[in-house]
Amino acid sequence: MSNPNAERKRARFIVPSEVEIDEGIVLAPGVYDGRTTHLGFIKHEECVWTPKMHFLELDVEQISGMGGRAPEHATLVEYDITKYVEDGAIRIEQTIPS
């Protein structure tokens, strides 16, 4: 597999009720910023796409406010929320090409 293609879009995610996305990190209901990524690879002269992945981007203040502990030198932390989007616990409000 070579010559990868990628679609990356800014996204806004709706969290209708509390969701624990990591140990000690519980998202309160609301709207959060992040991104979606869709990767494609050329295989046998055609493009094969992987499933879309969804990431939430939280700053240190947001993480602290949720009871979590952010890495010491980070200003922004990404969380893979793909399974929560697929399960319907988190919804995509809007995507914007990057």
MOGI-V141198 format. One line per field, one symbol per residue. ss: DSSP state (H for helix, E for strand, - for the rest). phi: phi as a letter, one per 30 degrees, with the letter a starting at -180 (. if undefined). psi: psi as a letter, one per 40 degrees, with the letter a starting at -180 (. if undefined). Layout:
BEGIN
ss->???
phi->???
psi->???
END
This chain:
BEGIN
ss->-EEEEEEEEEEEEEE---EEEE--EEE--EEEEEEEEEEEEEE--EEEE---EEEEEEEHHHHHH----------EEEEE-HHHHHH--EEEEEEEE-
phi->.bhdcbcbbdbccccdbebdcaeiccddelcbcaacbbcbbdbhibdccdddcbbcccdedddddcicbdeecccbbcbdcedddddidbcddabbed
psi->higiihhhiiihhhhdihhheihehhhihahiiaiihhhiihhfeihhhiiiihhhhhidddddeeeihiideiehhhhhedddddeedhihdiihh.
END
